[in-house]
Amino acid sequence: MWCVPTISDEFVDRMEDVLRLYARKWDPLEPVVCFDERPVVLHEDAKPGVPMRPGRLARRDYEYVRCGTATPARASGRCAR
């Protein structure tokens, strides 16, 4: 999660530019592509799980080992309708 310490005139101008870009009509020659980042915590099981058996679901322990973090990037665009 991010926060903006102060909302300056420059910040408002740039945000309005982004909102105008998102409000444009679809143009297949000039598609709008968005990039987003989302930090995630990487976990590993502390103990091996118990595999599934007839009549029983597989089991995993709630304990985990933290293996750091990652920030995967994601791209999305508006689809032609």
TIDREN-814053 format. One record per residue: z, x, y of N, C-alpha, C, O in turn; residue in one letter; residue number from 0; chain. Coordinates in steps of 0.2 Angstrom, whole numbers. Example, Ala and Ser with C-alpha at 12.3 -4.5 7.8 and 13.67 -1.06 7.14 Angstrom:
<sites>
+-------+-------+-------+-------+-------+-------+-------+-------+-------+-------+-------+-------+------+-----+-----+
|   n.w |   n.u |   n.v |  ca.w |  ca.u |  ca.v |   c.w |   c.u |   c.v |   o.w |   o.u |   o.v | type | seq | mol |
+-------+-------+-------+-------+-------+-------+-------+-------+-------+-------+-------+-------+------+-----+-----+
|    39 |    66 |   -28 |    39 |    62 |   -22 |    39 |    66 |   -16 |    42 |    71 |   -17 |    A |   0 |   A |
|    35 |    64 |   -11 |    36 |    68 |    -5 |    39 |    64 |     0 |    40 |    67 |     6 |    S |   1 |   A |
+-------+-------+-------+-------+-------+-------+-------+-------+-------+-------+-------+-------+------+-----+-----+
</sites>
This chain:
<sites>
+-------+-------+-------+-------+-------+-------+-------+-------+-------+-------+-------+-------+------+-----+-----+
|   n.w |   n.u |   n.v |  ca.w |  ca.u |  ca.v |   c.w |   c.u |   c.v |   o.w |   o.u |   o.v | type | seq | mol |
+-------+-------+-------+-------+-------+-------+-------+-------+-------+-------+-------+-------+------+-----+-----+
|     0 |     4 |    -6 |     0 |     0 |     0 |     0 |     4 |     6 |     3 |    10 |     6 |    M |   0 |   A |
|    -4 |     3 |    11 |    -4 |     6 |    17 |    -1 |     2 |    23 |    -1 |    -4 |    23 |    W |   1 |   A |
|     0 |     6 |    28 |     2 |     2 |    34 |    -1 |     6 |    41 |    -2 |    12 |    40 |    C |   2 |   A |
|    -2 |     2 |    46 |    -4 |     5 |    52 |     1 |     5 |    57 |     4 |     0 |    59 |    V |   3 |   A |
|     3 |    11 |    59 |     9 |    12 |    64 |     8 |     8 |    70 |    13 |     5 |    73 |    P |   4 |   A |
|     2 |     8 |    73 |     1 |     5 |    79 |    -6 |     2 |    79 |   -11 |     5 |    76 |    T |   5 |   A |
|    -7 |    -4 |    82 |   -13 |    -7 |    82 |   -16 |    -6 |    89 |   -15 |   -10 |    93 |    I |   6 |   A |
|   -20 |    -1 |    89 |   -23 |     1 |    95 |   -30 |    -2 |    96 |   -32 |    -6 |    92 |    S |   7 |   A |
|   -33 |    -2 |   102 |   -39 |    -5 |   104 |   -45 |    -2 |    99 |   -49 |    -5 |    97 |    D |   8 |   A |
|   -44 |     5 |    98 |   -49 |     8 |    93 |   -49 |     5 |    86 |   -54 |     4 |    83 |    E |   9 |   A |
|   -43 |     4 |    84 |   -42 |     1 |    77 |   -45 |    -6 |    77 |   -48 |    -8 |    72 |    F |  10 |   A |
|   -44 |   -10 |    82 |   -46 |   -17 |    82 |   -54 |   -17 |    83 |   -57 |   -21 |    79 |    V |  11 |   A |
|   -57 |   -12 |    86 |   -64 |   -12 |    87 |   -67 |   -10 |    80 |   -72 |   -13 |    78 |    D |  12 |   A |
|   -64 |    -5 |    77 |   -67 |    -3 |    70 |   -66 |    -9 |    65 |   -70 |   -10 |    61 |    R |  13 |   A |
|   -60 |   -12 |    65 |   -59 |   -18 |    60 |   -64 |   -23 |    62 |   -67 |   -26 |    57 |    M |  14 |   A |
|   -66 |   -25 |    68 |   -71 |   -30 |    70 |   -78 |   -28 |    67 |   -82 |   -32 |    65 |    E |  15 |   A |
|   -79 |   -21 |    68 |   -86 |   -19 |    65 |   -86 |   -20 |    57 |   -91 |   -22 |    55 |    D |  16 |   A |
|   -81 |   -19 |    54 |   -81 |   -20 |    47 |   -82 |   -27 |    45 |   -85 |   -29 |    41 |    V |  17 |   A |
|   -78 |   -32 |    49 |   -78 |   -39 |    48 |   -85 |   -41 |    49 |   -88 |   -46 |    46 |    L |  18 |   A |
|   -89 |   -39 |    54 |   -95 |   -41 |    56 |  -100 |   -39 |    50 |  -105 |   -42 |    49 |    R |  19 |   A |
|   -99 |   -33 |    48 |  -103 |   -30 |    42 |  -103 |   -35 |    36 |  -108 |   -37 |    33 |    L |  20 |   A |
|   -96 |   -37 |    34 |   -95 |   -42 |    29 |   -98 |   -48 |    30 |  -100 |   -52 |    25 |    Y |  21 |   A |
|   -99 |   -51 |    36 |  -101 |   -57 |    38 |  -109 |   -58 |    38 |  -111 |   -63 |    38 |    A |  22 |   A |
|  -112 |   -52 |    38 |  -120 |   -52 |    38 |  -122 |   -56 |    32 |  -119 |   -57 |    27 |    R |  23 |   A |
|  -128 |   -59 |    33 |  -132 |   -63 |    27 |  -134 |   -58 |    22 |  -136 |   -52 |    24 |    K |  24 |   A |
|  -135 |   -60 |    16 |  -137 |   -55 |    11 |  -145 |   -53 |    13 |  -149 |   -57 |    14 |    W |  25 |   A |
|  -146 |   -46 |    12 |  -152 |   -43 |    13 |  -153 |   -39 |     7 |  -150 |   -33 |     7 |    D |  26 |   A |
|  -158 |   -40 |     3 |  -159 |   -36 |    -3 |  -161 |   -29 |    -1 |  -160 |   -24 |    -5 |    P |  27 |   A |
|  -164 |   -28 |     5 |  -166 |   -21 |     7 |  -161 |   -17 |    10 |  -161 |   -11 |    11 |    L |  28 |   A |
|  -155 |   -21 |    12 |  -149 |   -17 |    15 |  -143 |   -20 |    12 |  -139 |   -24 |    16 |    E |  29 |   A |
|  -142 |   -19 |     6 |  -136 |   -22 |     3 |  -129 |   -19 |     6 |  -129 |   -13 |     8 |    P |  30 |   A |
|  -124 |   -23 |     6 |  -117 |   -20 |     8 |  -114 |   -18 |     1 |  -113 |   -22 |    -3 |    V |  31 |   A |
|  -111 |   -12 |     1 |  -108 |    -9 |    -5 |  -101 |    -7 |    -2 |  -100 |    -4 |     3 |    V |  32 |   A |
|   -96 |   -10 |    -6 |   -89 |    -8 |    -4 |   -85 |    -4 |    -9 |   -87 |    -4 |   -15 |    C |  33 |   A |
|   -82 |     1 |    -6 |   -78 |     6 |   -10 |   -70 |     4 |    -9 |   -68 |     3 |    -4 |    F |  34 |   A |
|   -67 |     5 |   -15 |   -60 |     3 |   -14 |   -56 |     8 |   -19 |   -59 |    11 |   -24 |    D |  35 |   A |
|   -50 |    10 |   -17 |   -46 |    15 |   -21 |   -40 |    11 |   -23 |   -37 |     7 |   -19 |    E |  36 |   A |
|   -37 |    12 |   -29 |   -31 |     9 |   -31 |   -27 |    14 |   -35 |   -29 |    16 |   -40 |    R |  37 |   A |
|   -21 |    17 |   -32 |   -17 |    22 |   -36 |   -14 |    18 |   -42 |   -12 |    12 |   -42 |    P |  38 |   A |
|   -14 |    22 |   -48 |   -11 |    19 |   -54 |    -7 |    25 |   -57 |    -8 |    31 |   -56 |    V |  39 |   A |
|    -2 |    23 |   -60 |     3 |    27 |   -64 |     0 |    28 |   -71 |    -1 |    23 |   -74 |    V |  40 |   A |
|     0 |    34 |   -73 |    -2 |    35 |   -80 |     4 |    35 |   -85 |     8 |    39 |   -84 |    L |  41 |   A |
|     4 |    31 |   -90 |     9 |    31 |   -95 |     7 |    33 |  -102 |     1 |    32 |  -104 |    H |  42 |   A |
|    11 |    36 |  -106 |    10 |    37 |  -113 |    16 |    35 |  -117 |    22 |    34 |  -114 |    E |  43 |   A |
|    15 |    32 |  -123 |    20 |    29 |  -127 |    25 |    35 |  -128 |    23 |    41 |  -130 |    D |  44 |   A |
|    32 |    34 |  -128 |    37 |    39 |  -129 |    38 |    39 |  -137 |    40 |    44 |  -140 |    A |  45 |   A |
|    37 |    33 |  -140 |    37 |    33 |  -148 |    31 |    30 |  -150 |    28 |    26 |  -147 |    K |  46 |   A |
|    29 |    32 |  -156 |    23 |    28 |  -159 |    24 |    21 |  -161 |    30 |    19 |  -162 |    P |  47 |   A |
|    19 |    17 |  -160 |    20 |    10 |  -161 |    20 |     8 |  -169 |    18 |    13 |  -173 |    G |  48 |   A |
|    21 |     2 |  -170 |    21 |     0 |  -177 |    15 |    -4 |  -178 |    14 |    -9 |  -174 |    V |  49 |   A |
|    10 |    -2 |  -183 |     4 |    -6 |  -183 |     5 |   -13 |  -186 |    10 |   -15 |  -189 |    P |  50 |   A |
|     0 |   -17 |  -185 |    -1 |   -23 |  -187 |    -1 |   -24 |  -195 |    -4 |   -19 |  -198 |    M |  51 |   A |
|     3 |   -29 |  -197 |     3 |   -30 |  -205 |     1 |   -38 |  -205 |     1 |   -41 |  -201 |    R |  52 |   A |
|    -1 |   -40 |  -212 |    -2 |   -47 |  -213 |     4 |   -51 |  -211 |    10 |   -50 |  -213 |    P |  53 |   A |
|     3 |   -56 |  -206 |     9 |   -60 |  -204 |    13 |   -57 |  -198 |    18 |   -60 |  -196 |    G |  54 |   A |
|    12 |   -51 |  -196 |    15 |   -48 |  -191 |    11 |   -45 |  -186 |     6 |   -42 |  -187 |    R |  55 |   A |
|    13 |   -45 |  -179 |     9 |   -42 |  -174 |    11 |   -35 |  -173 |    16 |   -33 |  -176 |    L |  56 |   A |
|     6 |   -31 |  -170 |     8 |   -24 |  -169 |    13 |   -24 |  -164 |    14 |   -28 |  -160 |    A |  57 |   A |
|    17 |   -18 |  -164 |    23 |   -18 |  -160 |    23 |   -11 |  -156 |    21 |    -6 |  -159 |    R |  58 |   A |
|    25 |   -12 |  -150 |    25 |    -6 |  -145 |    32 |    -6 |  -142 |    35 |   -11 |  -140 |    R |  59 |   A |
|    35 |     0 |  -141 |    41 |     1 |  -138 |    40 |     0 |  -131 |    35 |     2 |  -128 |    D |  60 |   A |
|    46 |    -2 |  -127 |    45 |    -2 |  -120 |    46 |     4 |  -116 |    44 |     5 |  -110 |    Y |  61 |   A |
|    48 |     9 |  -120 |    49 |    16 |  -116 |    42 |    19 |  -116 |    38 |    19 |  -120 |    E |  62 |   A |
|    42 |    23 |  -110 |    36 |    27 |  -109 |    37 |    34 |  -106 |    43 |    35 |  -103 |    Y |  63 |   A |
|    32 |    38 |  -106 |    33 |    45 |  -103 |    28 |    44 |   -97 |    22 |    42 |   -98 |    V |  64 |   A |
|    30 |    46 |   -91 |    26 |    46 |   -85 |    21 |    52 |   -85 |    24 |    58 |   -86 |    R |  65 |   A |
|    15 |    51 |   -85 |    10 |    57 |   -85 |     6 |    58 |   -79 |     1 |    61 |   -79 |    C |  66 |   A |
|     9 |    56 |   -73 |     6 |    57 |   -67 |     3 |    51 |   -64 |     4 |    46 |   -66 |    G |  67 |   A |
|    -1 |    52 |   -59 |    -5 |    47 |   -56 |   -12 |    48 |   -55 |   -14 |    54 |   -56 |    T |  68 |   A |
|   -16 |    43 |   -54 |   -23 |    44 |   -53 |   -25 |    39 |   -48 |   -22 |    34 |   -46 |    A |  69 |   A |
|   -31 |    40 |   -44 |   -34 |    36 |   -40 |   -41 |    34 |   -41 |   -45 |    37 |   -39 |    T |  70 |   A |
|   -42 |    29 |   -46 |   -49 |    28 |   -47 |   -52 |    24 |   -41 |   -49 |    20 |   -38 |    P |  71 |   A |
|   -59 |    26 |   -40 |   -63 |    23 |   -35 |   -67 |    17 |   -38 |   -69 |    18 |   -44 |    A |  72 |   A |
|   -68 |    12 |   -35 |   -72 |     6 |   -37 |   -77 |     4 |   -32 |   -75 |     4 |   -26 |    R |  73 |   A |
|   -83 |     3 |   -34 |   -88 |     0 |   -29 |   -90 |    -7 |   -31 |   -90 |    -8 |   -37 |    A |  74 |   A |
|   -91 |   -11 |   -26 |   -93 |   -18 |   -28 |   -98 |   -20 |   -22 |   -98 |   -17 |   -17 |    S |  75 |   A |
|  -102 |   -24 |   -24 |  -107 |   -26 |   -19 |  -108 |   -34 |   -20 |  -107 |   -37 |   -25 |    G |  76 |   A |
|  -111 |   -37 |   -15 |  -113 |   -44 |   -15 |  -119 |   -45 |   -20 |  -124 |   -41 |   -19 |    R |  77 |   A |
|  -119 |   -50 |   -24 |  -125 |   -51 |   -28 |  -129 |   -56 |   -25 |  -127 |   -61 |   -21 |    C |  78 |   A |
|  -136 |   -55 |   -26 |  -140 |   -60 |   -24 |  -139 |   -67 |   -28 |  -138 |   -67 |   -34 |    A |  79 |   A |
|  -140 |   -72 |   -24 |  -139 |   -79 |   -27 |  -145 |   -83 |   -27 |  -145 |   -88 |   -30 |    R |  80 |   A |
+-------+-------+-------+-------+-------+-------+-------+-------+-------+-------+-------+-------+------+-----+-----+
</sites>
